[in-house]
Amino acid sequence: MPARTSPPLTPELVLRAYAMGIFPMADGRDNPEIVWIDPTRRGILPLDGFHISRSLAREIRRARYKVRINSDFRGVVEGCADRPETWINAEIFNLYLMLHHMGFAHSIEVWDGPRLVGGSYGVALGAAFFGESMFSRQSNTSKIALAYLVDRLVVGGFTLLDTQFLTDHLASLGGIEISRETYHTRLRAALEKPADFLRQPPLEVLPGGILQRNTQTS
C-alpha cells in the first residue's frame, strides 16, 4: 500500500522523491491527503518508439497550431486539472508552480490563436523527464503536445520519459510497461547524465524536423 503523508510538501522533498522513483498524488481535487506512489509496473514512453499516426503527421504538417514552451505553465496545469476527477489538488497545483519557478517543471503548450487548446507538463531531472499530465480541448492537441515533447527530449539528450502508468491511449502512441526494478535501473542511469530541456530553438520552427527525426510514423 502507498505511504501517506500529512506534512506540507516542499519542492525539495518532491525532487528527492522523484530521484528515488516515487511521486505524489492527491486522492481528489478537494481532498488534502497526499499519497506517495511507487508502482509495481511502471509506464514509460521509449523515446525511440513514439508512434506518430498518419493522421497526426498530417495535423503536424498543417501547422495550424503554435506550439510553445513555458509561456503559460499555470494554464497547462489548470487544463490538466479541469476534469471531473483529478489528482491535482491545491497543494499539488502550488507545488508544481514552485518547481516551474525553480526551473525543474516545464510545459509544452498548443495554441490556436490566443487560445490554449492542449498541452502537457512534467519535471526534468538529469536525463529523466517525469511526465505528469496532459490535456486536450481540440482534437489531437494533446498528441501534438506529446509529439513535440518527445522530440524536445530527444534533441535535448534525455534518455527516459516516465509516464507513471500505462493507459490505452499511451500504449497506442508507443508506451510500454516495465517492472519497478527495471524502471529504477533506468532511472539511476538517467540521473547520472546531463540533459537540457531548453537546448532547442522555439518550437514553432520545428514541425518538419519532428517528422523527419521520428521513425515510428505509419
C-alpha positions in Angstrom: 0.0 0.0 0.0 1.3 3.5 -0.7 2.5 5.5 2.3 0.6 8.7 3.2 1.9 12.0 4.4 0.3 14.9 6.2 3.2 17.4 6.4 3.2 20.0 3.7 5.1 19.1 0.5 8.2 21.1 -0.5 9.8 21.2 -3.9 13.0 19.8 -2.4 11.1 16.8 -0.9 9.4 16.1 -4.2 12.6 16.3 -6.2 14.2 13.8 -3.8 11.2 11.5 -4.2 11.4 11.6 -8.0 15.1 10.7 -7.8 14.0 7.7 -5.7 11.4 6.7 -8.2 8.3 7.8 -6.3 5.8 10.6 -6.9 2.9 12.3 -5.0 -0.7 12.3 -6.0 -3.8 13.6 -4.2 -6.9 11.5 -3.6 -9.0 14.1 -5.2 -9.4 17.8 -6.0 -10.9 18.6 -2.6 -9.0 16.0 -0.6 -5.9 17.4 1.1 -4.4 13.9 1.6 -1.3 13.1 -0.4 -0.4 9.6 -1.5 3.2 8.6 -2.4 3.2 6.2 -5.4 5.8 3.6 -6.4 4.0 1.4 -8.9 4.9 -2.3 -9.2 4.6 -1.9 -13.0 5.8 1.5 -14.4 4.7 3.2 -17.6 7.4 4.7 -19.8 7.4 6.0 -23.4 10.6 4.9 -25.2 12.0 8.0 -26.9 12.9 6.0 -30.0 9.5 4.3 -30.1 7.0 7.2 -30.1 4.3 6.4 -32.7 3.0 9.2 -35.0 0.0 8.0 -36.9 -0.6 9.3 -40.5 -3.4 11.5 -39.3 -1.3 13.0 -36.6 1.6 13.6 -39.0 -0.9 15.3 -41.4 -2.0 17.5 -38.5 1.5 18.4 -37.6 2.4 19.3 -41.2 -0.7 21.6 -41.4 1.0 23.7 -38.7 -2.3 25.4 -37.9 -1.3 25.5 -34.2 1.5 27.3 -32.5 3.5 25.2 -30.0 5.4 26.9 -27.2 7.2 26.0 -24.0 6.8 27.5 -20.6 4.7 30.5 -21.7 1.6 29.6 -19.7 2.7 26.8 -17.3 -0.2 27.7 -14.9 -2.7 27.4 -17.7 -1.5 23.9 -18.7 -1.8 22.6 -15.1 -5.2 24.2 -14.9 -6.2 22.5 -18.1 -4.9 19.1 -16.8 -6.9 19.6 -13.6 -10.1 20.6 -15.5 -11.9 17.3 -15.5 -14.5 15.6 -13.3 -11.9 13.5 -11.4 -8.3 14.8 -10.8 -5.4 14.0 -8.6 -4.3 17.7 -8.7 -5.5 19.4 -5.5 -4.5 22.9 -4.4 -1.3 21.7 -2.7 -0.2 19.7 -5.7 -1.0 22.7 -8.0 1.1 25.1 -6.0 3.9 22.6 -5.7 4.4 22.3 -9.5 4.2 26.1 -9.8 7.1 26.3 -7.4 9.0 23.6 -9.3 8.4 25.6 -12.5 9.7 28.8 -11.0 12.8 26.9 -9.8 13.4 25.7 -13.4 12.6 22.0 -12.9 9.0 21.8 -14.2 8.2 22.6 -17.9 5.1 22.9 -20.1 4.5 22.2 -23.7 1.6 24.2 -25.0 -0.6 24.1 -28.1 -2.2 27.4 -29.1 -5.0 28.1 -31.5 -4.5 31.8 -31.9 -4.9 33.3 -28.4 -6.5 30.1 -27.0 -4.6 27.4 -25.1 -6.1 24.2 -26.6 -3.8 21.5 -25.4 -0.6 20.7 -23.5 1.5 18.6 -21.2 3.8 19.3 -18.3 6.3 17.4 -16.3 9.6 17.6 -14.3 13.1 17.3 -15.6 16.0 15.8 -13.5 19.2 14.8 -15.2 18.3 13.0 -18.4 14.9 11.8 -17.0 11.6 13.6 -17.7 8.7 12.8 -15.5 5.5 13.4 -17.5 2.7 14.4 -15.1 -0.4 15.0 -17.2 -1.7 16.3 -20.5 -5.0 17.7 -21.7 -6.8 18.5 -24.9 -9.6 21.0 -25.8 -9.5 20.3 -29.5 -8.9 17.1 -31.4 -5.4 15.7 -31.3 -3.9 18.7 -29.4 -2.6 16.6 -26.5 -1.0 14.2 -29.0 0.6 17.2 -30.8 2.0 18.4 -27.4 3.4 14.9 -26.7 5.0 14.7 -30.2 6.8 18.0 -29.6 7.7 16.9 -26.1 9.3 13.6 -27.3 11.2 15.5 -30.0 12.5 18.1 -27.5 13.6 15.4 -25.1 15.5 13.5 -27.9 17.3 16.6 -29.1 18.0 17.7 -25.5 19.8 14.5 -24.6 17.2 12.9 -22.4 17.1 9.1 -22.1 13.9 8.4 -20.0 10.3 9.6 -20.3 8.4 8.4 -17.3 4.6 8.3 -17.9 3.9 6.8 -14.4 1.1 4.4 -15.6 0.4 2.9 -19.0 -3.0 3.8 -20.4 -4.6 2.5 -23.6 -4.0 6.0 -25.1 -0.3 6.0 -24.2 0.0 2.4 -25.5 -1.3 3.5 -28.8 1.4 6.0 -29.0 4.2 3.6 -28.2 4.1 3.5 -24.4 5.2 0.3 -22.7 5.1 -1.1 -19.1 8.2 -2.3 -17.3 8.9 -3.7 -13.9 9.7 -1.5 -10.9 13.2 -2.9 -10.7 13.9 -2.2 -14.4 12.5 1.3 -14.0 14.7 2.1 -11.1 17.8 0.8 -13.0 16.9 3.1 -16.0 16.2 6.0 -13.6 19.6 5.7 -11.9 21.3 5.7 -15.2 19.3 8.7 -16.5 20.0 10.8 -13.4 23.7 10.5 -13.9 23.6 12.0 -17.4 23.3 15.7 -18.3 20.4 16.9 -20.5 18.9 20.3 -21.4 15.2 20.8 -21.9 15.8 24.3 -23.2 18.5 23.5 -25.7 16.4 23.8 -28.8 15.1 26.9 -30.7 11.5 27.9 -30.5 9.1 25.0 -31.2 7.2 26.9 -33.9 10.0 26.3 -36.3 10.4 22.5 -35.8 7.3 20.6 -37.3 9.2 19.2 -40.2 12.1 18.2 -38.1 9.8 16.3 -35.7 8.6 14.1 -38.5 12.0 13.6 -40.1 13.5 12.5 -36.8 10.7 10.2 -35.9 10.9 6.7 -37.4 7.7 5.4 -36.0 5.3 7.0 -38.4 2.7 4.7 -40.1 
